[in-house]
Amino acid sequence: MATTMASPPEQKPEQKVKHEEASLISRGVRARPLFDPEILRRAIKESFIKLDPRMVAKNPVMFVVEVGAALTTAFVIKDALAGVHNVFFGVQISLWLWFTVLFANFAEAMAEARGKAQADNLRKTKTDTMARKILSDGKFDMIPASKLRAGDLVFCEAGYLIPGDGEVIEGVASVDESVITGESAPVIRESGGDRSAVTGGTKVLSDHIKVRITSNPGETFLDRMIALVEGAVRQKTPNEIALNILIAGLTLIFLMAVATLPPYAKYAIAAIGRGSAPTVAVLVSLLVCLIPTTIGGLLSAIGIAGMDRVMQHNVLAMSGKAVEASGDVNTLLLDKTGTITLGNRQAVEFIPVNGATESELADAAQLSSLADETPEGRSIVVLAKEKYGLRGREVAEHEAQFIPFSAYTKMSGVNIDGRQLRKGATSAVAKFVTEAGGKVPQALAQISDRISRNGGTPLAVADGPRVLGVIHLKDIVKGGMKERLASLRAMGIRSIMITGDNPLTAAAIAQEAGVDDFLAQATPKDKLEYIKNEQAQGRLVAMTGDGTNDAPALAQADVGVAMNTGTMAAKEAGNMVDLDSNPTKLIEVVAIGKQLLITRGSLTTFSIANDVAKYFAIIPAMFASIYPELNHLNIMGLHSPQSAVLAAVIFNALIIVALVPLALRGVRYKPVSAGQMLMRNLLIYGLGGIIVPFPGIWAIDKILVALHLA
């Protein structure tokens, strides 16, 4: 039923957002401990479900282990039915092989469960609200939000939910986006510009807006978030696929090597006349301990956890490839305003001329700025207060007439007590003074030029025909930015500042911030061409953006981080969305990407290295009865061939569980050179991977003997 737009019906309480139900990403995974009971229960259940051979087949290493476990189990059952007395050893081997597959499934399930728990919280926020669809005659029809289609127009006012993703085409309103970002502070959404995009499920707090819906049901931003965080659309990255091929190749090589051992053993026994051939359980144990089961069991979990860590920083990665690519970035493009600088110019200095004092200049500057609500105007009032003790005065009784800023006059000010106070562009104030019969001192132009050359903005101040001086406005570089950019340099990443400022201003800011290079007076085409040139030289490029004019560059960049407050075009073009709209977060994303790559490389090194100790445990155990000389290789002094094989298999299973926290949290990353990183990796995970299994297998052997299990 269509009604007029003048009196919209009251929205039902259940249709409104409940803050206690609002899903904060930061309160979802970030607040949960690594082994949260709920996540742990879900992961244990999924571990058994993943025993399905169709699921295990996606991981060639674990598939071989599962086939080996099934084969060993079958032979144990056959021996038991045949009345063979000593089947206990085979039973233990079989159980630990199944545990190995389960533990690998558990690692992957833990990573997935954290994302699914977060997705469940997000899903709770989805409600089928009622939308006021605007009809062609200007009236509106109350319909469920699920019936809205792209292109429909809806009307939203204070207290109502925005029924779907869209663009504001009329009006301005403050919007509560805590359901998406986790931030309680409202944001402004208005038609035109780069702050017109709105997200379904967010709440209008004040005023009203007209929104054009841009998504169909099931295709909203929240729907995509849910699918992404629960891993439903995660695809293996090229690096991960290459590593899978490598370990699958190693598995095939060792499989063929182990397959040749039974005939060789039979030939040796016949030739020497002593010893016994290795059993199926021992052969499978050897194969499982030879192939890189550790990294095979943890590889998928590492990739999922990498995306999860990005989400914990409130960044939505559209694919694992984007996260991984961020770790290989060579060039980082950063906007000056809001990223390198605070985003608003601040008054930092009053420079008097023409015989005026600083206090006199500060007083006039503050009076002319009392009605100026821009960040620059407020900073002038604050500077005068802090530096000269001048406080905002009550000017109503003086019949003050405030002159708002005009693009035509390029000035603002106040007429008070017969005085005409003006502040604005140097040329505009000079013209005002001349027309009032005054004379412009030569120092005004000199001071203004000096401020401009140093990257600042000069504002001249006049009292009628008399020039009082200049206000120095400056882009304030964010605290710690120089140190953060230096850490990027240590990673081998070049930082490039992009700005629309003139080259002189850009150079001054670039020097203060410590960036490696800058692109001044940049147009959308300039950004795109710069990225293409970098990529043509074999570099990977990352950048941030929030406007429609940034969309081409975001799409071209290897890592494009769009701001959630930006336009829908920017969010569709990038392969990541920062829900907090903090442009500097790109630096954290790069660090997370590098941590993902380092974690994968470190655990691969450890996995291959720790196989060395298993050779010393199993090879002598298999052939010592045929070749007693092999007992010299039993450097760990293991009790018996059976205890040696069983200890190696148990260690092989338990090490996967022991490394799950490291796979989920990631190896600690430090911004050092590639050579230092490689040396650190080899010393800790290469040498450590060789050393750790020796005491581990030795201790397990002693426990087995003490418990009479071998």
KARALIN-V783337 format. One line per field, one symbol per residue. ss: DSSP state (H for helix, E for strand, C for the rest). phi: phi as a letter, one per 40 degrees, with the letter a starting at -180 (. if undefined). psi: psi as a letter, one per 40 degrees, with the letter a starting at -180 (. if undefined). A space follows every 10 residues. Layout:
ss->???
phi->???
psi->???
//
This chain:
ss->CEECCCCCCC CCHHHCCCHH HCCCHHHHCC CCCCCCHHHH HHHHHHHHHC CCHHHHCCCH HHHHHHHHHH HHHHHHHHHH HCCCCCCHHH HHHHHHHHHH HHHHHHHHHH HHHHHHHHHH HHHHCCCCCE EEEECCCCCE EEEEHHHCCC CCEEEEECCC ECCCCEEEEE EEEEEECHHH HCCCCCEEEE CCCCCCEECC CCEEEEEEEE EEECCCCCCC HHHHHHHHHC CCCCCCCHHH HHHHHHHHHH HHHHHHHHHC HHHHHHHHHH HHCCCCCCCH HHHHHHHHHH CCHHHHHHHH HHHHHHHHHH HHCCEEECCH HHHHHHHCCC EEEEEHHHHH EEEEEEEEEE EECCCCCHHH HHHHHHHCCC CCCCHHHHHH HHHHHHHHCC CCCCCHHHCC EEECCCCCCC EEEEEECCEE EEEECHHHHH HHHHHCCCCC CHHHHHHHHH HHHCCCEEEE EEECCEEEEE EEEEEEECCC HHHHHHHHHH CCCEEEEECC CCHHHHHHHH HHHCCCEEEC CCCHHHHHHH HHHHHHCCCC EEEEECCHHH HHHHHHCCEE EEECCCCHHH HHHCCEEECC CCCCHHHHHH HHHHHHHHHH HHHHHHHHHC HHHHHHHHHH HHHCCCCHHH HHHCCCCCCC HHHHHHHHHH HHHHHHHHHH HHHHHCCCCC CCCHHHHHHH HHHHHHHHHH HHHHHHHHHH HHHHHHCCCC
phi->.cbcccbccc ccdccccccc bcccdccccc cccdbcdccc ccccccdccc cddcccdcbd cccccccccc cccccccccc ccgcccbccc cccdcccccd cccccccccc cccccccccc ccccccbccc bccccccgcb bcbcccccbd hcbbbbbdgb cccacabcba gaacbcbccb cgccccbcba cggbbbcbbc gcbcbagaab bccbbcdgbc dccccccccc gcbcbccdcc cccccccccc cccccccccc cdcccccccc ccgagbcccc cccccccccc cccccccbdc cccccccccc cccgbcccac cccccccbcb bbcbcccgbc bchbcbcbab bcaggccccc ccccccdcbc ccccdccccc cccccccbgc bdbcbcccfc bcbccbcccf aaiabafgcb cbbiddcccc ccccccgcbc cccccccccc ccccgcbcbc bbbgcbccib cccbcccccg cccccccccc cgbcbbcbac ccdccccccc cccgccaabc fcbdcccccc cccccccgcc bbababbdcc ddccccccbb bccccccccc ccccbabccc fbdccdcccc cccccccccc ccccdccccc cdccccccdc ccbcccbdcc ccccccgcca dccccccccc cdcccccccd dccccgcdbb cbcccccccc cccccccccc cdcccccccc dccccccfca
psi->hhiiedgiih hideeihhde ehhhddecdd ehidfhdddd ddddddddde ehddddeegd dddddddddd dddddddddd deehdgeddd dddddddddd dddddddddd dddddddddd ddddehigih ighhideeii hhiideeiih eihihhahei iheiiahheh iiihhhfddd dehdhiihhi iiaefehihh eihhdiaiih hhheiiheei ddddddddde edehiiiddd dddddddddd ddddddddde dddddddddd ddeiiiiiid dddddddddd igdddddedd dddddddddd deefhhheid ddddddeehd hhhhidhecd iedhiiheih hiifeiiddd dddddddeed eheidddddd dddddddeeh ihihedeefi hhhiihdddf iiaihhfeig hiiaiddddd dddddeeihh iddddddddd dddeeahhhi higbehhdah hhhihhhihe dddddddddd efhhhhhhie iidddddddd dddfidiihi fhiddddddd ddddddeeih hiiiieidee ddddddidhh hihdeaiddd dddieihhde fhdeeddddd dddddddddd ddddddddde dddddddddd ddedddgdde ddegeefidi dddddddddd dddddddded dddddihhhh giiddddddd dddddddddd dddddddddd ddddddefe.
//
